[in-house]
Amino acid sequence: MSRPVGGTRPVDVVALGESMVTFLPSRPGRLADVPSFDRGIGGAESNVACVLAAAGHRVKWIGRVGDDGFGDHLVEAITAYGVDTSAVRRDPHRPTGIYFRTAGDRATDDHEVLYYRAGSAASAMSPDNTPRAELDSGRVLHLSGITAALSADCLTLLRELTAPRPSRPLLSFDVNHRAHLWPHPETGRTVLLELARRSDLVFVGEDEAEEAWGVTGGPDAIRAALPEPRALVVKQGAGGATLFERGDERGDERGDERGGDSGDERGGDSGGEPGGDRGGEPGGVRDGGPRADTVTRVPALRVDVVAPVGAGDAFAAGFLSATLRGLPARDRLRHGHLTAAAALTVPGDLATPPSRDHADRLAALDDEAWGTLRLGPGWTEADTRADEEVRTP
């Protein structure tokens, strides 16, 4: 059986990273043609924190923002989700980062994103100005590769946090390869591989692994390139998600307890924890022996997409939520898919996740019903009649 991530720490998840004010277009079109924008918030790690808090978990976001109006807005908006922002630092000399984007799919050629984050307050995060005790206060510490690309000091901080040490929290790492953030692409590839190999739970997209590391051949090839993490979630877009998790054959170097894992959605991602159950399709044990992987594959959902942004962060949040609850592997992946579907059916980066009861009912569907599930805008509000979303297209 899967076991929940253990410990008596005061916080379930601590997320570290840059959050920015985002400006969303009022209508489709080129940035040059859009007449106005709506203000929102966005940031991989803070997105995960907000979704987890909305799902009822105790969450802390740690970051650095400018002593400006945008910084005020970020802290207030993230706090409104129920996230503890008491460890966020204000920088009187550097601004809060902002960005503008078009409404289209970021994977297409006509998608535009303009970041104004160079020299931002978050880029000044370092081991000297980031509270270590706060970072270690959670059962899970969630990081992403974006932070490592912001500055040399940020990279030093991530290297310190991913280094083996006594009582290190379970370390969740979303690769989040952003080629444009790295001045030297080869450095980015090397750094992301290094950090992923030092983590316990890793989320990576199949396309991301090819772009960052040149790895082709599907989830098995990615696992072969990343054998170190105790759990690896490979996001395959419309193909679903695959979870590899390895039983722990050795004493934990960090002296900390572990447990569970979770899933992916079209555009989502996720990862797991050693010691989890099998479940999903086809599943199985790879390579036998004490270090054998249990492999779980769960197909993606059919979703009427409103905006293809935020799904990866939502997937990670859904997976982590299920991991904290000690759910079996199939259900962790399914919760990742469901939470990603919530993000895909709203226009912004963040969406309110389905209620726990609603998500549990959908995650418990048999394989045939899961395969015909179709979710569209507003589906998370139908939590008293989950069967309304189960329909054959």
C-alpha positions as CSV (number, residue, x, y, z in Angstrom):
1,M,0.0,0.0,0.0
2,S,1.0,3.6,-0.5
3,R,1.7,5.5,2.6
4,P,1.3,9.2,3.1
5,V,4.3,11.4,3.3
6,G,5.1,11.2,6.9
7,G,6.4,13.5,9.6
8,T,5.0,16.0,12.0
9,R,6.2,19.1,10.3
10,P,3.9,22.1,10.6
11,V,3.4,22.6,6.8
12,D,2.5,20.1,4.1
13,V,4.3,21.7,1.2
14,V,6.8,24.6,0.9
15,A,7.2,26.0,-2.6
16,L,10.1,28.2,-3.6
17,G,10.3,30.3,-6.7
18,E,9.5,33.5,-8.6
19,S,5.9,34.6,-9.0
20,M,5.0,37.4,-11.4
21,V,2.1,39.6,-12.3
22,T,0.8,38.4,-15.6
23,F,-1.2,40.4,-18.1
24,L,-3.8,38.3,-20.0
25,P,-5.1,39.6,-23.4
26,S,-8.7,40.8,-23.5
27,R,-9.1,39.0,-26.9
28,P,-7.1,36.7,-29.2
29,G,-4.5,38.3,-31.5
30,R,-0.9,39.5,-31.6
31,L,0.4,41.5,-28.7
32,A,0.7,44.4,-31.0
33,D,-3.1,44.3,-31.7
34,V,-4.5,43.5,-28.3
35,P,-6.1,46.7,-26.9
36,S,-6.2,45.8,-23.2
37,F,-5.1,43.2,-20.7
38,D,-6.5,41.7,-17.5
39,R,-4.2,41.4,-14.5
40,G,-3.5,38.1,-12.9
41,I,-0.7,36.2,-11.2
42,G,1.6,33.5,-12.5
43,G,4.6,31.5,-11.4
44,A,5.2,27.7,-11.6
45,E,5.8,27.2,-7.9
46,S,3.3,29.7,-6.5
47,N,0.7,28.2,-8.9
48,V,1.3,24.8,-7.3
49,A,1.1,26.4,-3.8
50,C,-2.2,28.1,-4.6
51,V,-3.9,25.0,-6.0
52,L,-2.7,22.9,-3.0
53,A,-4.0,25.4,-0.5
54,A,-7.3,25.6,-2.3
55,A,-7.5,21.8,-2.0
56,G,-7.2,22.1,1.8
57,H,-3.5,21.6,2.4
58,R,-1.2,23.6,4.6
59,V,1.1,25.4,2.2
60,K,3.8,28.0,2.3
61,W,5.2,30.0,-0.6
62,I,8.7,31.5,-0.3
63,G,9.9,34.0,-2.8
64,R,11.1,37.6,-3.2
65,V,9.1,40.5,-4.6
66,G,9.8,44.2,-5.1
67,D,8.7,46.8,-2.6
68,D,6.2,48.0,-5.1
69,G,2.5,47.8,-6.0
70,F,2.9,44.6,-8.1
71,G,4.6,43.0,-5.2
72,D,1.7,44.0,-2.9
73,H,-0.7,42.5,-5.4
74,L,1.2,39.2,-5.7
75,V,1.4,38.7,-1.9
76,E,-2.3,39.6,-1.4
77,A,-3.5,37.4,-4.2
78,I,-1.5,34.4,-3.2
79,T,-2.5,34.8,0.5
80,A,-6.1,34.9,-0.6
81,Y,-5.8,31.3,-1.8
82,G,-4.9,30.3,1.8
83,V,-1.2,30.2,1.2
84,D,1.2,31.2,4.0
85,T,3.3,34.1,2.6
86,S,5.0,35.2,5.9
87,A,8.4,34.1,4.6
88,V,8.2,36.2,1.4
89,R,10.9,38.9,1.4
90,R,10.5,42.4,-0.1
91,D,13.4,43.9,-2.0
92,P,13.6,47.7,-2.0
93,H,16.0,47.9,-4.9
94,R,14.6,45.5,-7.5
95,P,11.2,45.3,-9.1
96,T,8.6,42.5,-9.1
97,G,8.7,40.6,-12.4
98,I,5.8,40.9,-14.9
99,Y,4.9,39.3,-18.2
100,F,2.5,39.6,-21.1
101,R,1.2,36.8,-23.2
102,T,-1.2,36.0,-26.1
103,A,-4.2,33.8,-25.7
104,G,-3.0,31.0,-28.0
105,D,-1.3,27.7,-27.2
106,R,2.3,28.3,-26.1
107,A,3.4,25.3,-28.3
108,T,2.4,27.1,-31.5
109,D,4.4,29.5,-33.6
110,D,2.0,32.4,-33.1
111,H,2.1,32.3,-29.3
112,E,3.9,35.3,-27.8
113,V,5.2,35.9,-24.3
114,L,7.1,38.9,-23.2
115,Y,8.9,38.7,-19.8
116,Y,10.1,41.7,-17.9
117,R,12.0,39.8,-15.2
118,A,15.7,40.4,-15.8
119,G,17.1,41.9,-12.6
120,S,13.8,41.2,-10.7
121,A,13.6,40.8,-6.9
122,A,13.3,37.1,-7.3
123,S,16.5,36.8,-9.2
124,A,18.4,38.0,-6.1
125,M,17.4,35.0,-4.0
126,S,20.4,33.3,-2.6
127,P,21.4,31.0,0.3
128,D,22.2,34.1,2.4
129,N,18.8,35.8,2.1
130,T,16.4,32.9,1.9
131,P,15.2,31.5,5.3
132,R,16.5,27.9,5.5
133,A,14.4,26.9,8.5
134,E,11.3,28.0,6.6
135,L,12.3,26.0,3.6
136,D,12.7,22.9,5.7
137,S,9.5,23.3,7.6
138,G,7.3,21.2,5.2
139,R,6.8,17.6,4.5
140,V,7.5,18.3,0.8
141,L,9.8,21.0,-0.7
142,H,8.7,21.8,-4.2
143,L,11.2,23.4,-6.7
144,S,11.4,23.9,-10.4
145,G,14.1,24.4,-13.0
146,I,12.9,27.9,-13.7
147,T,14.4,29.2,-10.5
148,A,17.9,27.8,-11.4
149,A,17.9,29.9,-14.6
150,L,17.2,33.2,-12.9
151,S,20.7,34.0,-11.7
152,A,23.9,32.4,-10.4
153,D,22.8,33.0,-6.8
154,C,19.5,31.3,-7.5
155,L,21.3,28.3,-9.0
156,T,23.6,28.1,-5.9
157,L,20.5,28.1,-3.7
158,L,18.9,25.2,-5.6
159,R,22.1,23.3,-5.5
160,E,22.3,23.6,-1.7
161,L,18.6,22.7,-1.3
162,T,18.9,19.6,-3.5
163,A,22.1,18.4,-1.8
164,P,21.7,15.3,0.4
165,R,21.4,16.3,4.1
166,P,19.9,15.0,7.3
167,S,16.1,15.5,7.6
168,R,15.8,17.1,4.1
169,P,12.1,17.2,3.2
170,L,10.9,15.1,0.4
171,L,12.2,17.0,-2.6
172,S,9.8,17.5,-5.6
173,F,11.3,18.9,-8.7
174,D,9.5,20.0,-11.9
175,V,12.0,20.3,-14.7
176,N,10.2,23.2,-16.4
177,H,12.8,23.6,-19.2
178,R,12.6,27.1,-20.5
179,A,15.3,27.4,-23.2
180,H,14.9,31.2,-23.5
181,L,15.9,31.7,-19.8
182,W,19.3,30.1,-20.2
183,P,22.0,32.4,-21.8
184,H,24.0,29.2,-22.6
185,P,21.6,26.4,-23.5
186,E,24.1,23.6,-22.8
187,T,24.5,24.9,-19.2
188,G,20.8,24.7,-18.8
189,R,20.6,21.1,-20.0
190,T,23.4,20.1,-17.7
191,V,22.0,21.9,-14.6
192,L,18.5,20.6,-15.0
193,L,19.8,17.0,-15.3
194,E,22.0,17.5,-12.2
195,L,19.1,18.9,-10.1
196,A,16.6,16.2,-11.3
197,R,19.1,13.5,-10.4
198,R,19.3,14.9,-6.9
199,S,15.6,15.0,-6.3
200,D,13.2,12.4,-4.9
201,L,10.2,13.1,-7.2
202,V,10.6,14.5,-10.7
203,F,8.0,15.8,-13.2
204,V,9.1,16.0,-16.8
205,G,7.4,16.2,-20.2
206,E,8.3,13.7,-22.9
207,D,8.8,16.6,-25.3
208,E,10.7,18.5,-22.6
209,A,13.2,15.6,-22.2
210,E,13.8,15.6,-25.9
211,E,14.3,19.3,-26.1
212,A,16.5,19.6,-23.0
213,W,18.5,16.3,-23.2
214,G,17.9,14.9,-26.6
215,V,16.2,11.8,-25.1
216,T,13.8,10.1,-27.4
217,G,12.2,6.7,-27.2
218,G,9.4,7.4,-24.7
219,P,9.1,7.1,-21.0
220,D,11.3,4.1,-20.6
221,A,14.2,6.0,-22.3
222,I,13.6,8.9,-20.0
223,R,13.7,6.7,-17.0
224,A,17.0,5.2,-18.2
225,A,18.4,8.7,-18.4
226,L,17.1,9.6,-15.0
227,P,17.4,6.4,-12.8
228,E,18.3,8.2,-9.6
229,P,14.9,9.8,-8.5
230,R,12.8,7.4,-6.4
231,A,9.8,8.5,-8.4
232,L,9.6,9.9,-11.9
233,V,6.5,11.1,-13.7
234,V,6.7,11.4,-17.5
235,K,4.0,13.7,-19.0
236,Q,3.0,12.6,-22.5
237,G,0.4,15.2,-23.3
238,A,-2.6,13.6,-25.0
239,G,-0.9,10.3,-24.4
240,G,-1.4,10.5,-20.7
241,A,1.3,10.1,-18.0
242,T,3.6,7.3,-16.8
243,L,4.9,7.0,-13.3
244,F,8.0,5.0,-12.4
245,E,8.6,4.5,-8.7
246,R,11.2,2.4,-6.9
247,G,10.9,0.8,-3.6
248,D,13.6,2.0,-1.1
249,E,16.1,-0.8,-0.6
250,R,18.3,1.3,1.6
251,G,18.0,3.3,4.7
252,D,16.9,6.9,4.0
253,E,20.0,9.1,3.9
254,R,18.0,12.0,5.1
255,G,16.3,10.2,8.0
256,D,12.8,11.4,6.8
257,E,9.6,9.5,6.0
258,R,8.1,9.2,2.6
259,G,5.0,8.1,0.7
260,G,2.5,8.4,-2.3
261,D,2.5,10.0,-5.8
262,S,0.1,11.5,-8.5
263,G,-0.8,12.1,-12.2
264,D,-1.0,14.1,-15.5
265,E,-3.4,15.7,-17.8
266,R,-3.2,17.0,-21.4
267,G,-0.5,19.6,-20.8
268,G,-0.1,18.5,-17.2
269,D,2.7,16.7,-15.3
270,S,3.4,14.9,-12.1
271,G,5.5,12.5,-10.1
272,G,5.4,10.1,-7.3
273,E,7.0,8.6,-4.3
274,P,8.8,5.4,-3.5
275,G,6.8,2.7,-1.8
276,G,3.6,3.3,-3.8
277,D,1.0,0.9,-5.2
278,R,0.5,-0.3,-8.7
279,G,-2.6,0.8,-10.5
280,G,-3.6,2.2,-13.9
281,E,-2.8,0.7,-17.3
282,P,-0.9,-1.3,-18.2
283,G,1.3,-1.1,-15.1
284,G,3.8,-3.7,-14.0
285,V,7.2,-4.2,-12.4
286,R,10.2,-3.5,-14.5
287,D,13.6,-5.2,-14.2
288,G,12.9,-7.2,-11.0
289,G,15.1,-7.1,-7.9
290,P,15.2,-4.8,-4.9
291,R,15.5,-1.7,-7.1
292,A,12.8,-2.6,-9.5
293,D,10.4,0.1,-10.7
294,T,6.7,-0.2,-10.4
295,V,5.4,1.3,-13.6
296,T,1.9,2.9,-13.8
297,R,0.4,4.4,-16.9
298,V,-2.9,6.5,-17.0
299,P,-4.4,7.9,-20.1
300,A,-5.2,11.6,-20.4
301,L,-8.8,12.9,-20.2
302,R,-10.8,14.4,-23.0
303,V,-11.0,18.1,-22.2
304,D,-12.7,21.0,-23.9
305,V,-9.8,23.4,-23.6
306,V,-10.3,27.1,-22.9
307,A,-6.6,28.0,-22.5
308,P,-3.7,25.6,-22.5
309,V,-1.7,27.3,-19.7
310,G,-1.2,26.3,-16.1
311,A,-2.0,22.6,-16.7
312,G,1.5,21.4,-15.8
313,D,1.5,23.2,-12.5
314,A,-2.0,22.0,-11.7
315,F,-1.0,18.4,-12.6
316,A,1.9,18.6,-10.2
317,A,-0.4,20.0,-7.5
318,G,-3.0,17.3,-8.0
319,F,-0.4,14.6,-7.9
320,L,1.3,16.1,-4.7
321,S,-2.1,16.3,-3.0
322,A,-2.8,12.7,-3.6
323,T,0.7,11.8,-2.5
324,L,0.2,13.6,0.8
325,R,-2.9,11.6,1.3
326,G,-1.1,8.3,0.5
327,L,-3.3,7.3,-2.4
328,P,-2.3,4.5,-4.8
329,A,-0.4,5.2,-8.0
330,R,-3.3,5.1,-10.4
331,D,-5.3,7.5,-8.3
332,R,-2.4,9.9,-7.9
333,L,-2.0,10.1,-11.6
334,R,-5.7,10.5,-12.1
335,H,-5.9,13.3,-9.5
336,G,-3.1,15.0,-11.5
337,H,-5.1,14.7,-14.7
338,L,-8.3,16.0,-13.0
339,T,-6.6,19.1,-11.5
340,A,-4.9,19.8,-14.8
341,A,-8.4,19.6,-16.4
342,A,-9.6,22.3,-14.0
343,A,-6.8,24.6,-15.3
344,L,-7.4,23.9,-18.9
345,T,-11.1,24.9,-18.7
346,V,-10.5,28.4,-17.5
347,P,-8.8,31.3,-19.2
348,G,-6.0,32.1,-16.7
349,D,-3.1,30.2,-15.1
350,L,-5.0,29.3,-12.0
351,A,-8.3,27.5,-11.4
352,T,-10.1,26.3,-8.3
353,P,-9.6,22.5,-8.2
354,P,-12.6,20.2,-7.9
355,S,-13.7,19.4,-4.4
356,R,-11.9,16.4,-2.8
357,D,-15.1,14.3,-2.8
358,H,-15.8,15.1,-6.4
359,A,-12.2,14.3,-7.5
360,D,-12.2,11.1,-5.5
361,R,-15.4,9.9,-7.2
362,L,-14.0,10.6,-10.7
363,A,-10.7,9.0,-9.8
364,A,-12.4,5.9,-8.7
365,L,-14.2,5.3,-12.1
366,D,-13.5,2.1,-13.8
367,D,-11.2,2.2,-16.9
368,E,-14.0,2.3,-19.4
369,A,-15.8,5.2,-17.6
370,W,-12.5,7.0,-17.3
371,G,-11.9,6.6,-21.0
372,T,-15.2,8.2,-21.9
373,L,-15.0,11.1,-19.3
374,R,-15.2,14.5,-21.0
375,L,-14.7,17.7,-19.0
376,G,-15.6,21.2,-20.1
377,P,-15.9,24.7,-18.6
378,G,-17.6,24.7,-15.3
379,W,-17.2,21.0,-14.6
380,T,-15.6,21.6,-11.2
381,E,-18.8,23.2,-9.9
382,A,-20.9,20.1,-10.6
383,D,-19.5,18.3,-7.5
384,T,-22.8,16.9,-6.4
385,R,-23.5,15.2,-9.7
386,A,-20.2,13.8,-11.0
387,D,-22.0,11.5,-13.4
388,E,-23.0,14.5,-15.4
389,E,-19.5,14.8,-16.7
390,V,-19.4,11.1,-17.8
391,R,-20.6,11.1,-21.3
392,T,-19.6,9.6,-24.5
393,P,-18.5,12.2,-27.1
